[in-house]
Amino acid sequence: MAAVQTPSLHRHWIKKVVLLTGANSGIVLALCERLLSRDAQLQLCLACRNMQRAEAARQALLVPHPRAQATLLHLDVANMRSVLRAAEEFKQIYNRLDHLYLNAGIMPNPRVDHKASYKGLFSRYSISFYIHLVHSIYPENKVTSIGLQEVFDTNLFGHLLLVLFFFWRYLYTVIYIAVVEHNTVSVFFI
């Protein structure tokens, strides 16, 4: 005897909730567009540091998808208080979280040691010039108020804190998108 398949009512009346960090531009804004084109019933929550840019991104999403539900959430992943405040606010607005896309981040600001570059430029050996040039450009090492490096705090620790907050309550899928180089994108499933 064949098993009778009944359609799940759960899928039809509960909209999936998707939280996206750094959703005001780039790859995650394109992801929002793609998600809405596949499923217009999604509830998107765009978590961004700059609310003006977030509102512009939201308006850009609503042009091709006027019935889309896209809300904004102020989130600065470099600030622990902001992460916890945003997580609490999200918890009050939504009773579930189906997907979490972690993309907010910063690039380190390179500093140039002009003295080392100049010294390498007038060296007798060309290899010495390249060695001095490579060692004269290094990332600026800023430290945040909690004592972590700014890039580490923003790109990893803030997201970890957000994941830990949601993990036991709602989480089903976490996708961490890391731009390793300017033209290489790595996607990690946690």
Backbone bond lengths (Angstrom), bond angles and torsions (degrees), N, CA, C in turn:
res aa  C-N    CA-C-N  psi(-1)  N-CA   C-N-CA  omega(-1)  CA-C   N-CA-C  phi
1 M - - - 1.435 - - 1.525 108.74 -
2 A 1.300 117.82 130.65 1.461 123.13 -177.79 1.523 109.93 -79.09
3 A 1.291 113.64 142.83 1.462 119.15 177.97 1.524 109.42 -74.31
4 V 1.315 115.69 139.30 1.454 121.29 178.88 1.524 108.23 -87.61
5 Q 1.317 115.64 126.64 1.460 119.59 178.67 1.520 109.21 -96.09
6 T 1.298 115.44 124.47 1.462 119.72 176.63 1.521 108.07 -107.17
7 P 1.309 117.95 135.72 1.460 119.31 179.42 1.519 110.46 -65.80
8 S 1.295 115.05 141.24 1.460 120.34 179.64 1.527 110.02 -74.80
9 L 1.313 115.78 120.59 1.457 120.03 176.38 1.527 110.13 -67.74
10 H 1.309 114.82 -26.60 1.461 120.66 -179.05 1.524 111.56 -56.14
11 R 1.315 117.76 -41.38 1.458 121.48 -178.03 1.517 112.44 -67.97
12 H 1.305 118.09 -28.21 1.448 120.69 -171.84 1.526 114.07 -88.27
13 W 1.299 118.85 -26.04 1.454 117.50 -175.25 1.523 114.10 -115.23
14 I 1.311 117.74 -8.28 1.460 119.29 176.14 1.520 107.92 -109.53
15 K 1.318 115.37 121.14 1.457 120.42 -179.86 1.522 109.63 -82.19
16 K 1.311 114.87 140.81 1.461 119.19 177.45 1.520 109.84 -73.25
17 V 1.324 115.10 141.27 1.457 122.18 179.38 1.529 108.16 -108.04
18 V 1.323 115.09 128.65 1.462 121.59 -177.89 1.527 108.24 -124.15
19 L 1.328 116.48 124.45 1.459 122.48 176.25 1.523 108.01 -106.18
20 L 1.347 115.97 127.88 1.456 121.28 -177.97 1.523 109.45 -127.00
21 T 1.328 117.59 124.46 1.463 120.28 176.64 1.520 108.74 -93.13
22 G 1.312 115.94 147.18 1.460 120.78 -179.40 1.513 112.19 65.09
23 A 1.322 116.56 37.57 1.464 121.51 -171.07 1.517 114.03 -90.64
24 N 1.322 118.03 10.56 1.460 118.24 -176.47 1.524 113.66 -88.33
25 S 1.319 118.26 -5.18 1.466 120.14 178.06 1.527 109.57 -165.30
26 G 1.307 114.45 174.26 1.452 120.82 171.04 1.508 115.36 70.41
27 I 1.317 114.45 -144.79 1.461 121.89 -170.90 1.532 112.04 -66.39
28 V 1.327 117.99 -34.26 1.470 119.45 -178.03 1.525 111.04 -76.50
29 L 1.312 118.60 -32.03 1.463 119.80 174.06 1.526 109.89 -64.35
30 A 1.324 116.59 -40.98 1.468 120.52 175.46 1.526 110.27 -64.93
31 L 1.329 117.37 -37.23 1.461 121.11 176.67 1.527 110.93 -63.46
32 C 1.323 117.31 -41.40 1.473 121.19 177.52 1.525 110.26 -58.52
33 E 1.316 115.79 -45.88 1.467 120.62 178.32 1.526 110.68 -58.74
34 R 1.313 116.26 -44.10 1.475 120.11 -178.92 1.522 111.20 -68.02
35 L 1.325 116.92 -42.05 1.472 119.85 179.33 1.525 110.84 -61.49
36 L 1.326 116.68 -43.08 1.463 120.04 -179.92 1.528 111.63 -68.99
37 S 1.318 117.63 -31.93 1.470 118.78 178.26 1.523 110.98 -71.45
38 R 1.322 117.36 -26.35 1.466 120.78 177.87 1.525 112.49 -85.67
39 D 1.336 116.62 -35.94 1.461 120.94 -177.34 1.527 108.81 -146.22
40 A 1.309 116.25 98.31 1.463 121.37 -177.15 1.522 112.45 -71.58
41 Q 1.322 118.35 -9.11 1.456 122.05 -178.92 1.524 113.52 -87.69
42 L 1.312 117.89 -1.10 1.459 120.50 179.93 1.521 111.26 -65.58
43 Q 1.308 114.92 148.70 1.460 121.05 171.51 1.523 106.46 -105.74
44 L 1.330 116.11 106.08 1.452 120.68 -179.79 1.514 110.07 -91.37
45 C 1.309 116.07 138.11 1.457 122.18 173.61 1.522 106.46 -121.75
46 L 1.330 115.59 109.86 1.455 121.91 -178.28 1.525 108.85 -90.12
47 A 1.323 116.55 109.68 1.461 121.73 -178.46 1.523 108.55 -99.57
48 C 1.325 115.89 112.44 1.470 120.97 -173.37 1.518 111.01 -137.25
49 R 1.326 115.31 157.44 1.467 121.75 177.34 1.525 110.78 -81.23
50 N 1.320 117.16 -42.09 1.461 122.45 -177.67 1.529 108.48 -98.47
51 M 1.309 116.58 107.03 1.466 120.41 -174.09 1.527 112.82 -71.91
52 Q 1.319 118.68 -27.59 1.471 119.97 176.78 1.523 110.34 -66.94
53 R 1.327 116.57 -44.58 1.463 119.82 177.39 1.534 110.74 -67.66
54 A 1.323 116.77 -34.02 1.464 120.66 178.05 1.528 110.57 -65.12
55 E 1.333 117.20 -41.98 1.470 120.44 178.54 1.526 110.29 -65.59
56 A 1.317 117.51 -38.79 1.471 120.47 177.08 1.530 110.46 -63.54
57 A 1.320 117.09 -40.31 1.473 120.70 177.54 1.523 110.76 -65.96
58 R 1.314 116.51 -41.14 1.468 120.82 178.30 1.524 111.12 -61.72
59 Q 1.334 116.44 -44.16 1.467 120.47 178.13 1.525 110.50 -63.41
60 A 1.331 116.98 -38.52 1.466 120.58 178.07 1.529 111.26 -64.52
61 L 1.313 117.26 -34.04 1.473 120.63 177.21 1.526 111.82 -72.81
62 L 1.336 116.65 -32.68 1.461 120.31 -176.87 1.532 112.81 -76.26
63 V 1.327 117.80 -18.79 1.467 119.37 179.06 1.526 111.01 -62.74
64 P 1.345 119.64 -54.72 1.467 118.21 178.51 1.531 113.68 -79.33
65 H 1.334 116.99 -17.26 1.470 121.62 -177.99 1.526 109.14 -129.83
66 P 1.336 118.62 75.19 1.472 120.59 -173.34 1.526 114.30 -64.66
67 R 1.311 118.35 -22.72 1.472 120.76 -179.83 1.524 112.84 -94.75
68 A 1.302 116.96 3.56 1.464 120.58 -178.49 1.521 110.90 -65.97
69 Q 1.314 114.53 148.13 1.460 120.42 176.06 1.523 107.64 -105.92
70 A 1.312 116.12 104.30 1.462 122.36 -179.96 1.518 108.16 -128.79
71 T 1.308 115.71 113.13 1.455 120.54 178.91 1.528 109.12 -106.07
72 L 1.320 115.16 161.88 1.453 121.21 -179.08 1.522 110.02 -110.64
73 L 1.321 114.76 145.31 1.456 121.36 178.30 1.521 107.77 -137.62
74 H 1.326 116.40 125.14 1.464 118.98 178.92 1.522 108.98 -76.57
75 L 1.344 115.59 122.40 1.455 121.36 -178.61 1.517 109.82 -147.01
76 D 1.314 115.84 121.98 1.461 122.14 172.69 1.518 106.03 -114.91
77 V 1.342 116.74 103.24 1.469 120.08 -174.17 1.527 113.13 -67.84
78 A 1.323 117.79 -9.85 1.467 120.80 176.74 1.526 111.60 -83.80
79 N 1.321 116.99 -7.10 1.458 121.63 -175.81 1.533 108.71 -120.26
80 M 1.335 116.75 115.28 1.464 120.39 -177.10 1.522 112.28 -59.65
81 R 1.330 117.28 -40.35 1.465 119.57 179.50 1.526 111.00 -62.84
82 S 1.328 116.55 -40.30 1.453 120.60 178.80 1.527 111.03 -64.40
83 V 1.329 116.71 -39.56 1.475 120.58 179.39 1.522 110.10 -63.78
84 L 1.317 117.26 -47.59 1.466 120.39 -178.88 1.521 111.75 -67.86
85 R 1.340 116.97 -38.43 1.469 120.85 177.67 1.525 110.18 -63.83
86 A 1.332 116.76 -44.28 1.467 120.58 179.79 1.528 111.18 -65.41
87 A 1.314 117.04 -39.55 1.465 120.46 179.04 1.527 110.71 -64.14
88 E 1.332 116.79 -42.49 1.471 120.35 177.67 1.527 110.88 -64.72
89 E 1.323 116.73 -42.29 1.464 120.57 178.54 1.528 110.89 -62.75
90 F 1.328 116.15 -42.47 1.466 120.35 178.02 1.526 110.16 -60.89
91 K 1.327 116.09 -43.58 1.467 121.48 -179.11 1.530 111.53 -62.11
92 Q 1.333 117.03 -33.80 1.457 120.46 179.03 1.530 111.88 -74.48
93 I 1.323 116.87 -31.93 1.469 120.67 -177.79 1.527 111.85 -81.61
94 Y 1.320 115.90 -44.22 1.470 120.83 -174.82 1.517 110.64 -114.09
95 N 1.308 115.76 147.32 1.455 119.79 178.01 1.522 111.92 -99.99
96 R 1.331 116.23 6.41 1.458 119.86 -178.92 1.515 110.02 -156.77
97 L 1.320 115.63 162.86 1.457 123.06 172.72 1.518 106.93 -142.29
98 D 1.318 115.71 116.62 1.457 119.48 -178.12 1.521 112.66 -94.08
99 H 1.314 116.73 -39.66 1.457 120.31 -178.72 1.525 109.70 -140.50
100 L 1.322 114.92 141.87 1.451 121.80 179.52 1.518 108.19 -129.22
101 Y 1.317 116.41 118.86 1.467 122.08 179.20 1.525 107.70 -109.74
102 L 1.326 115.69 118.87 1.459 121.96 -176.35 1.523 109.12 -103.38
103 N 1.312 116.62 110.24 1.450 119.92 -176.46 1.519 113.71 -136.14
104 A 1.309 119.00 -14.25 1.462 120.23 -177.67 1.527 109.50 -61.48
105 G 1.301 115.53 141.35 1.460 118.89 179.32 1.508 111.73 -179.38
106 I 1.307 114.17 173.46 1.458 120.60 177.87 1.519 108.64 -130.88
107 M 1.310 114.84 158.94 1.462 121.39 173.57 1.523 106.95 -100.60
108 P 1.344 116.80 144.09 1.466 117.87 178.08 1.524 110.57 -67.47
109 N 1.314 116.34 142.91 1.457 121.50 176.90 1.519 108.99 -83.21
110 P 1.326 117.20 117.17 1.469 117.60 179.97 1.523 111.53 -74.00
111 R 1.302 115.29 144.14 1.458 122.06 174.08 1.513 107.44 -112.81
112 V 1.293 115.97 144.82 1.455 120.88 -179.03 1.522 109.17 -114.48
113 D 1.317 115.62 127.23 1.460 121.37 174.56 1.528 106.58 -90.32
114 H 1.331 116.02 97.51 1.463 120.93 -174.96 1.531 112.10 -64.87
115 K 1.315 116.45 -32.47 1.461 120.22 -179.87 1.537 110.52 -63.80
116 A 1.340 116.52 -44.68 1.466 120.14 179.07 1.527 110.88 -66.55
117 S 1.320 117.39 -37.65 1.469 120.78 178.03 1.527 110.69 -64.14
118 Y 1.321 116.25 -43.20 1.461 121.61 -179.17 1.527 110.40 -65.25
119 K 1.333 115.63 -41.60 1.465 120.63 179.06 1.533 110.85 -62.56
120 G 1.310 116.83 -41.84 1.460 120.59 179.03 1.514 112.62 -68.72
121 L 1.323 116.40 -32.30 1.463 120.91 -178.32 1.523 111.88 -64.43
122 F 1.312 116.61 -36.09 1.463 120.42 -177.77 1.523 113.17 -102.66
123 S 1.306 116.21 23.37 1.454 121.22 176.60 1.531 109.46 -79.88
124 R 1.324 115.84 155.71 1.470 119.94 178.88 1.519 111.57 -72.37
125 Y 1.286 117.19 -26.38 1.459 120.70 -174.62 1.526 110.04 -108.14
126 S 1.312 116.40 132.19 1.470 119.97 -178.07 1.520 111.47 -66.90
127 I 1.322 117.44 -33.21 1.469 119.89 179.11 1.526 110.04 -64.15
128 S 1.318 116.69 -34.56 1.457 120.65 178.04 1.526 111.16 -63.11
129 F 1.332 116.19 -37.08 1.464 120.55 177.64 1.526 110.41 -60.48
130 Y 1.321 116.86 -46.91 1.464 120.43 -178.29 1.528 111.58 -67.29
131 I 1.301 116.89 -37.67 1.469 120.03 178.24 1.526 109.73 -64.49
132 H 1.345 116.91 -45.95 1.456 120.21 178.62 1.527 111.57 -64.75
133 L 1.326 116.61 -37.80 1.462 120.38 179.79 1.518 111.22 -64.60
134 V 1.333 117.14 -45.78 1.460 120.96 179.78 1.522 111.00 -62.56
135 H 1.337 116.24 -40.52 1.463 119.45 -178.37 1.523 113.17 -81.01
136 S 1.316 117.54 -8.02 1.460 119.58 179.25 1.526 112.38 -89.26
137 I 1.333 117.31 -11.61 1.465 121.52 177.79 1.528 107.92 -110.73
138 Y 1.306 116.85 117.38 1.461 121.03 -178.38 1.521 108.77 -145.99
139 P 1.336 116.84 154.50 1.468 118.49 -179.35 1.519 111.63 -70.60
140 E 1.319 114.16 145.48 1.459 120.49 176.82 1.518 108.31 -71.53
141 N 1.303 117.10 133.57 1.454 121.66 -172.93 1.525 110.34 -103.73
142 K 1.336 116.70 78.16 1.465 120.68 177.85 1.522 109.07 -84.95
143 V 1.310 115.88 147.31 1.460 121.91 178.94 1.523 108.04 -115.86
144 T 1.328 116.40 135.63 1.462 121.01 -178.89 1.527 110.50 -81.90
145 S 1.322 115.74 177.53 1.468 121.18 -177.74 1.525 112.76 -65.11
146 I 1.337 117.85 -20.83 1.471 119.83 178.69 1.518 112.13 -96.68
147 G 1.338 116.54 4.52 1.457 120.37 173.99 1.523 115.55 91.23
148 L 1.313 118.22 10.48 1.464 121.31 177.76 1.520 110.00 -100.81
149 Q 1.322 116.23 155.77 1.453 119.26 174.09 1.522 108.73 -64.38
150 E 1.315 115.79 141.24 1.461 121.56 -174.11 1.528 112.83 -57.15
151 V 1.319 117.73 -44.45 1.469 120.68 -178.37 1.530 110.18 -66.51
152 F 1.327 118.23 -43.35 1.458 122.12 178.37 1.521 110.88 -63.40
153 D 1.322 116.08 -45.11 1.461 121.16 -179.28 1.523 111.05 -61.35
154 T 1.324 116.69 -44.66 1.463 121.11 -176.58 1.524 112.08 -74.65
155 N 1.315 116.89 -47.80 1.462 120.32 -171.85 1.523 114.10 -81.62
156 L 1.323 117.86 -26.06 1.469 119.00 -176.09 1.524 113.93 -123.64
157 F 1.321 117.67 -54.16 1.457 120.07 -171.60 1.524 113.11 -64.39
158 G 1.330 117.36 -42.16 1.463 120.27 178.36 1.517 111.99 -61.59
159 H 1.324 116.38 -40.23 1.464 120.17 177.54 1.524 110.95 -68.14
160 L 1.332 116.96 -39.92 1.460 120.12 177.46 1.520 110.68 -59.64
161 L 1.306 116.60 -44.08 1.462 120.96 178.85 1.533 110.80 -60.92
162 L 1.327 116.57 -42.25 1.458 120.98 178.93 1.535 111.05 -64.53
163 V 1.318 117.24 -43.45 1.464 121.36 179.14 1.520 110.52 -63.54
164 L 1.322 117.26 -43.98 1.465 119.77 179.54 1.523 111.69 -62.72
165 F 1.319 116.69 -36.37 1.460 120.10 178.13 1.524 110.95 -62.72
166 F 1.332 116.64 -44.21 1.461 120.88 -175.63 1.522 114.46 -87.90
167 F 1.315 117.63 -19.96 1.458 120.69 -167.93 1.526 113.66 -53.43
168 W 1.309 117.80 -52.27 1.459 119.65 -175.06 1.516 112.66 -79.09
169 R 1.322 116.89 -18.63 1.458 118.72 -176.88 1.520 113.18 -87.02
170 Y 1.339 117.79 -54.10 1.452 117.68 -172.53 1.508 118.12 -131.04
171 L 1.259 120.17 -15.85 1.453 122.04 -158.22 1.527 115.07 -67.42
172 Y 1.315 116.01 131.76 1.449 123.05 173.77 1.529 111.06 -113.22
173 T 1.296 117.41 -46.29 1.463 121.32 -175.80 1.520 109.59 -136.47
174 V 1.318 115.98 130.29 1.454 121.06 173.77 1.518 107.71 -121.82
175 I 1.305 116.08 129.05 1.450 120.14 175.54 1.507 107.36 -123.08
176 Y 1.310 115.71 123.09 1.459 121.41 178.85 1.520 107.55 -105.81
177 I 1.310 116.32 118.07 1.451 121.08 -179.07 1.515 107.50 -104.18
178 A 1.307 116.24 120.25 1.458 120.69 -179.59 1.514 109.30 -120.21
179 V 1.296 115.92 126.81 1.450 119.96 173.41 1.525 105.86 -88.17
180 V 1.323 115.45 103.86 1.452 121.30 -175.09 1.524 110.57 -73.51
181 E 1.292 116.57 -47.65 1.453 122.54 174.13 1.512 106.00 -127.54
182 H 1.315 117.32 173.69 1.464 119.38 -175.38 1.520 112.84 -63.44
183 N 1.308 118.84 -18.99 1.479 119.50 -179.58 1.523 112.33 -123.58
184 T 1.316 118.86 9.94 1.460 122.15 -178.33 1.522 109.05 -120.59
185 V 1.313 117.00 129.00 1.462 121.06 178.92 1.517 108.10 -118.42
186 S 1.318 116.68 129.38 1.452 121.92 176.31 1.521 107.83 -113.89
187 V 1.324 116.43 136.93 1.447 121.63 179.00 1.512 107.93 -117.78
188 F 1.336 116.81 125.55 1.443 121.93 -178.77 1.523 109.12 -115.62
189 F 1.320 117.32 131.75 1.454 121.93 176.07 1.518 107.16 -100.27
190 I 1.320 115.81 123.66 1.462 120.61 -177.84 1.513 108.27 -106.50
